[in-house]
Amino acid sequence: MASWGEILMPWVAGYISGASNLIIGHPFDTVKVRIQTAEVGVFKGPFDCAVKLIKEEGIFGLYKGVTPPLLFKGSINSVMFGMYSSTCKFINGSETPSLASSFGAGVIAGWAALPLVVPVDQVKACLQVQYKYSNTTEVKGPIDCARQLANRFGIFGGIYRYWFLTSLEMTMMGFFFSSYELSRRHLISTVDRLRGLNTNATTSMNSERKLAPISSFIAGGVAGSSFWITALPIEIVKYRMMTQPFDAPKWKTAIECARHILRSEGITAFWRGFGTAMARTWPASGATFLTYEAAMKVFRRTAMRDDT
């Protein structure tokens, strides 16, 4: 039976990895959300959006809305990685699952983080589309935003209003974790073949130890790409709904919003911000898994020293 230390290690490592993801990824996320929610023609592309943002609001404008994820991103990652590890152990009896088990564990991990993800995304999105030199500034900060939503619509009608859309998006964490497992294993077996080694348990473990930093980073980029390819259309609709004016919403339902996007902007509009998402996900997701596995190695070595 696993000790409490072994159970808690993935949760703590997940928390640490969340910080690295946020520091690298938030500026890209701000640009992505503005592109996704802006009217057609406002920005020529992600670079144009970033240049205008920095020119009008300064370099720190890229970190608008960073406070909510700064407070909760570590906790979100902690829940996802901790639940993923625990679910894999429950299904397979080890942390090395089959791809089907990895997908299922990833879905459960994504759903487990919903109580934190939904309010953070809602508040962050509202703040990210507040333009400094426009008349759209309705909230003064994350606390004011959350207060306005709760006062006007209640906790569940305001802050948690779009939990179902977010749950659909977080279901795609199954692709995130399973594609990481798949790509990392392929990288390890490829290195084994190049070295002329047999791909058995011993050589794979040796290869994994030597390849871990680069394999974790590359596989993390693949994982992030897999997530965004499947989740981006859902996120487009979610952020359009989340960033509507509080008092005069354009759409009452997500289906109504999706139909409007399809009719007025075409099918490609569901992948607006795709380039920015890809530019963000490789360094951010790569750093997430690299940091997570590095932290897990430190914890395991510490635990081994304590046992001897």
Sequence and secondary structure as in RCSB ss.txt:
>XXXX:A:sequence
MASWGEILMPWVAGYISGASNLIIGHPFDTVKVRIQTAEVGVFKGPFDCAVKLIKEEGIFGLYKGVTPPLLFKGS
INSVMFGMYSSTCKFINGSETPSLASSFGAGVIAGWAALPLVVPVDQVKACLQVQYKYSNTTEVKGPIDCARQLA
NRFGIFGGIYRYWFLTSLEMTMMGFFFSSYELSRRHLISTVDRLRGLNTNATTSMNSERKLAPISSFIAGGVAGS
SFWITALPIEIVKYRMMTQPFDAPKWKTAIECARHILRSEGITAFWRGFGTAMARTWPASGATFLTYEAAMKVFR
RTAMRDDT
>XXXX:A:secstr
   HHHHHHHHHHHHHHHHHHHHHHHHHHHHHHHHHHS TTS SSHHHHHHHHHHHH GGGGGTT HHHHHHHHH
HHHHHHHHHHHHHHHHHSSSS  HHHHHHHHHHHHHHTHHHHHHHHHHHHHHHT  TTSS    SSHHHHHHHHH
HHH IIIIITTTHHHHHHHHHTHHHHHHHHHHHHHHHHHHHHHHTT   SHHHHHHHHHHHHHHHHHHHHHHHHH
HHHHHHHHHHHHHHHHHTS SSS S SSHHHHHHHHHHHH GGGGGTTHHHHHHHHHHHHHHHHHHHHHHHHHHH
HHHHHHH 
